[in-house]
Amino acid sequence: MFWDLIAPFAKGLTNEAADDFMTKLMKDKYTDNLTVILSALQKMTLLNTLELKMRASQGEVIERPLGTHLRLSPWEKLLLNPVQLYRFPTPDSTAIDMGVTIGPLAPRPVHLDIPILIAGMSFGSALTRQAKVALARAATIMGTATNSGEGGLLPEERQAATRFIGQYNRGGFMNTPDRYGQLDALEIPLGWGARGAAPRRTPAGFIGEDMRKVYGLEEGQDAVLHSRVPGIDSAQDFIHTVHTLKEETKVPVGVKLAASHFLERDLDVALAAGVDFISLDGAEGGSHGGEPTLADDLGLPTAFAIPRAHRYLMSRGKRDDLSLLAGGGLITPGHFLKALALGADAVYTGTAALIALVGAQLMKVAPWEPPTQLVLYNGKLVDRFDEEEGVQSLVNFLKVSVKEMEAALYALGKTAVTRLEPDDLCCLDPLLARTLGVAYAGVAPEEQDRFFHDLPLAQSTAERPVPHHELH
């Protein structure tokens, strides 16, 4: 009864307010008009605007978790090619081999049951002890490897991981024989996709006693990741370090590179050093927190880096001698398959693994805190993280991902994941197809050469531009 009495008045007030609002929008000059907010948001995006406000209000460098939000690799423009009559699908009575080997020529190569590895996320400067152990346990259950990240050797993580890749890192926290001698493979990280080789410092005030012990730090000492690995100041230093580590450990020794336009030049030094594997971290690679400028505006997208590295290794006759691992923005089983078809032997996933780890526990933090607060070392809600639940969630994600990949491999007529190749892909964009070295979806396989020959844009971009200094 009450609502019936006031409804006409409420409706009238609402209509009047709406009329006044629309009148202002239509009649106010642009400089006085609320429309300027919409115009600015169109130009800046909501995220850019909020980050601008953070910089202005906090007065310090902001750290965005999990890398860039930009979709730099056009995975959606790549499609897998199923077979039916030209070639037949794999019989469903045939088991698909999903195994891969890291460092095939090393005295003690690392054999994995699946081609998906857990990316490097360090204890302390990134994740809690419980989160690192949960990642290692899930990797062990799935028969794959986890990665230490650029931290020290966490004993519980080493114990939980049957295949453990550790990083001989820029802070020196794993760089002594008593530590790297316990690893199944050694990765020398010269850069990340989210940061390149930019230095990073964790102030002593954020370092607990457990992290200080694992990192080998003194009371009051900051944890510093330098722009260079200590002792590696030249290509020759890097070559010497790789040779020394290979001789001492007998395990695969590789290099992690932030993919850049100088990729082939970096690979040339890596080949001279005789690395057993190369880990490419594309520009979409994440971190637990980093400057948005480095995450958004630095590096080479993963989808471009993989075929460039693959082609270069092929041209040097070294493709079968070492393993090519790739990561950075790889989230779905489809991404994994496409990265493998472009030339990677195995893929790293970090953000997806972390989201899977906490996925079933989101209600513990919603709606006021992000899920990362459950697993970050200095997170406010780390005591709410359930390790057993996290392990099971990540195992579920990996199992289902592998099942989906297996289903696709049957459709592609493959018997092993190592049989994937660029011919298993086609691309919706002709210039991108040319760039990535895969077929253009718009014409038949037999017509590819003629099509690209008659396409002026593709023909001109395929020609090598003459550097300015060669014109004189």
N, C-alpha and C positions, 0 to 999 in steps of 0.2 A: 504494500500500500504506500509506504514512504517513498519507495523508488518511483512509483507511478506519479507521485506528486512532483518530485524534483527533476525527473527525467527531461521534461521539456526545457527547463531552465539550464540544466547541464549541457544538453545538446546545443542550446542557443549560445552558451558561453564558449563551447568547443568550436562551433562553427565560426564565431566571431574571432577567436584567437587564430584559427587557421586562415581566415580571410585577411587579418592584419599581417600575419607572417608572409603570406603569398604576395600581398601588396608591397611589403618592404623589399622582398626579393625582386619584384618586377620594376620597382620605381627608384630604389636607392642606387646611387652611383656605385660603380664596381669597387672603388676604394672603401666605401662605407658598407659594402654588401657582404653578407655571410657567405655568398657564393665564392668569395676569395679563398675560403677554407677548402672547398671542394676542388678548386683549381690547383691549390698548392698540393693537396693530397694526390691528385692525378699526376703531378710532376714529381713528387718526392716519394710516394707510397707511404702507407701508414707506418711500416717498420722503420723506414728512413727518418720519418718525423719523430717517432718515439726515441730512436737512438740519438737524434740531434738533441732532444730534450734531456736525455741522460747525460750527454757530454756537457751541456750547458749548466745543468743543475748540480752534477756531481763534481765537475772540475777535474776529472781524472780519466785516464784511458779506460774505456769500457771493455769488458770481456764477454763476448757472446759465445755460449756453449754450442758445440756440435757443428761448427763450421758455417759455410755459406748457405743462404736460403735460395740462391740462384740455381736454376736448372741449366748448367753450362753444357753438359753432355746431352745431345739430342737422342737419347735412347728410344724415344717414342717414334722416331723416324726410321728405326731399324726393325726389320721383321725377319723372323726365322722362316726357312723354306721347307715345308713338309714335302714328303715324297709319296707317290702312289703307284704310278705305272712306269715312269721314266726310271726310277729306282723304287724298290718296294720298302715299306716300313719294316722295322726290325720285328721278327716273330716274337709274340708275347711269351713264348717259352724260353727265350734267351734272356739271361740276366745282364743288365747293364753294368759295366765296370765303371764305378765312380772314383776309383782310386787315382792318386797322382803321387809323384816323387819329387821332393825338393832336393836339389843338388845331386843330380844323377851320377856325376863323376867323382863326388867326394868319397873318401874312404868309408864314411858312415852316413849315407844319405838318409833323409827323413821321409818315411812312407806314410801317406795319409789315406784314410778310407774315403774321404769326401774332398772336393776341391774348394771348400770354403774354410778359411782360417779366421780366427778372432784377431782383430787388429790390435796394435800396440796402444794400450792405455795404462799409464803407470800408476802404481800404488803411491798414495801420499800426495803427489802433485796433481793427481786426478781423482782416483777412486779409493774407496775404503778397502780394508783387508778382506771383509766379507764379500764385497763385489768382485774383487780379483780372484778369490778362491772359487766363487760361484762360476765365473767365466771359465776358469781352468777345469773345473769338474765337468761342466757341460761339454767342453772340448774333448775331454777324455772319453766321456760316454759316446760321443759321436766319432771318435777315432781321428780327430784332427788336432791341430796345434793352436795354442794360444801364445800371445806375445807379451813380453814384460813391459813394453813401452820404455821411455827414457827415465827409468828409475833404478833403484837398487834391486838386489836379489831378495825377494820376499820368500822365506823358507816354506811357508804354508802353500804358496802358489806353486812353487817348484815341486813340492810333494804331491799336489793334486793333479798336476799336468804330466801325462805320460809322454807328450811331445811338446817341448817348451823352447820357444825361440826367444832369446834374450838380446837386448840391444847394447852394443859397445858404444856408449853414448857421449853426448856433448857435455854432460856434467861430470863424467868420469866415475859415475856411481856403480857401474858394472865392469869397470875396466882393469880389474886385477885378476890374475890367474885363478885365485881361490874362488872367484865368483863366476867368471866366464867359463871356467873349466867344468862347471856343473850343467852346462846347457847342451841341448840337442842340436841347436843351430845358432849361429851368431849373425846378427844384422847390424851393420854400421849405419845409423841414421844421419845422413848429411842434411836432410831437410824434410819438412812435412808439407802436405798439400795445403793445410790451413795457415801455415806460417812461413814457408820457405825455410831459410836458415836464420831467421830473426832470433836474437837471444831472448831468454826468459828468466825471470827471477822470482822465487817464492820466498818471501820474507820469513825470517826466523820465527816471528810471532805467530805464523800460521802452521808451524811445524811441530807436531807432537813428538813425544819421546820415542814412540814406535817407528815413526818415519825417520827420525834422526838416526836411530840405530841402523835401519836398513840402508840408509843413504851414506852412512859413515861420516856424519856431520858432527862438528863440535857444538857445544851449547852456545846459542846466540848466532850461529853461522847460517847465512842464507843458502838456499839451494839454487844454484845458478846453472842454467843451460847456456853455454857459450854459442857464438855463431859458428864456431869450428870445434870439431872433436879435438881435445887436447893431444898434441903431438902430431896432428895432421895439418900441416900448413902448405903443402904442395902436393902435386900429383905423385911425385916420387915417394913422399911420406905415406900417402894412401896405399900405394903399391906395396911398400915395405910392410905396412901394418897388416894388410891382407895376407901376405906371404907368411908373416910371423904367426898370425892367428891360425891359419890353416895348418901349419906345421905343428903347432902346440896342441891343437884340439882334435884334429882329424875330422871335425864335423863340418857341415856346409857353412861357409862364410859368405855373406852377401852384403849388398849395399842398398839402403833405402834412399830414394831420390824424390824430392819434390819435382814433379814433372814440369819442365819449362821448355821454352823455345830452343834452348841450347842442349836439348836432350841427347842428340847424337854425339856431341862433343863430350858430354859427361860419360856416356856409354863407352866411348873410345878408351877413356882412362880405366873404367871398370873392367873392360876386357883385357887391357894390359896388365891389370892386377890379378886376373884369373879368378874373379869371383865365381861362386857356385850358384848364386841366384841374385836377381835384381828385383827389388820391390819398388814399384812405381806408385807414388801417392799423387793422384790427380788433384786439381784445384778444388774439387768438391770435398776433399778430405776434411774431417772434423778434428776438434780438440776439445778438452773439457772447458776451455775458455780462451778466447783470443781476440785480438783487435779486429773489428769488422773489415777494416781496410785491407788487412792481409788476407782474410778469408774470402772477400769478394773480388779483389782486384789483382791477385797475384797467382801466377802459375798457368799451367796448360790443362784443359779439361781432360778427364780420364779417357773418354772415348776417342780423343785425338792422340793421346800419349801412347796407348796400347799398340795400335797398328804402326805408328812410327818406330817404336822400339822393336816390334816384331820384324818389320821390314829391314831395319838396320842390322839386327842380329843375323837375319837370313843372308844379307849381302856380305857379311863378314865370315860366313860359313860357321857360325858359332851357335846357331839356334838350338841344336840338339845337345850342346855341351852344358847348358845351364838352364835354370828355371826362371820364368818371368811371372812374377806375382803382381797383381794390380789391385788398387783400392782407391776409394774416394767417391762417395755418392752412390755406391752400389747398395741398393736397398731390397730389391725384389729378386725372386728366382729368375725372372726374365732378364734383369740387369746382369746377373751372374752369367747366364748362358751367353748373352751377347758379348760380354767382355772376354769370355773364353773363346768364342768364335773369332773375335778380332785378333787373337794371338796370345792371350794370357794362359798360363798353365794352371793357375789357381787364383782365387780372389780373396782379398781381405774385406771383412765387413766390421765396422765399429759402431756407428750410430744405430744401425738396425739391431745389432746384437744387444746394445745397451737398452734400447727401447723394449726389445723382447724380454730382457732380464727383469725389467720392472713392470712389464705390461699388465700382469694380473694383480698388481698391487697399487694401481693408480688411485683407488678410492681412499688409500691411506693418506694421501696428500691433497686430493681434490677438495674444494676448488681453489684453494688459496696459495698453494705451492706447486712448483713444477716437479715432475717425477724424479728429476736429477737429484733432488734433495735427499732421496733415499740412498744414493750410492756415491755421491761426491764426498771426498775425504772430510771436508769441512761443512758438509750438509747438515741442516738443522734437524732432519728427521731420520738420520741413519739408523737409529735404534728400532725403527719400525720395519726395516727391511728384513724379509724372511728369506734366508739363504736357500733353503730347500725348495721353496716355491719359485724362487728366481732361477735355480738350476733347471727345474722342470719346464718352466716357460721357455727358456732359451733352447733346451733340447727339443721341445715341441716345434719351435720355429725352424730350427735346422733340419729336423726330420721331414717336416712338410715341404720345406724348400727343396730338399733332395728328391722327394717323391715327385714334385712338380717338374723338376729338371729331368728326371728319368722319363716321365711321360712324354716330354718334348723330344727327348732323344729317340724314343721309339718312333715318333712321328717323323723324325728327320732321317730315319734309317741308320742310326748309329748304334754301335755295340759298346762304345766306351766314350767317356767324356773327353778323353784325350784326342778323339777323332774329330772334334769340332774344328772348323776352319772357316775362313772368310766366305767361301762359296756357299756356306749354310745361311748366309744373310743376304737380304736385298734392302735397298734404301729408297725412301720415298722422294728424296731430293737428289737431282742429278749431280750437282756440284759436290754435295756431301758424299755421295757414293764414290765419286772420283777421288776425293780427298782420303776417304777411309779405305779405299781399295776393295770395295764390294760392288756388286751389281746394282744397276739402277732398276727399280721395279717397273718403270714405265715401258720398257721394251724387252723383247725376248732375249735370252742369253746369247743367241747367235747374232743378234743385231747390236750388241753393246759397242763394239769397236766402231762400226759405221755411225752410230748415234753420236758418240763422243767426238768423232772426227768432224761431224757436221754441226756440232754445237760450239759456236764461237766463244762463249764465255768459258766453257770447260777447256777448250783448246788453248785459249790465251792463258788461263791460270795454270795449265800444265807446263807451260814453258818457263824455264828458269829465268827470273829477272836478272839483268846484269848489274852487279854492284856498282855504285857510283865510282869507286876508285879504279874499276876496270875500264871505264870509258875514256881514260886519259893515257 
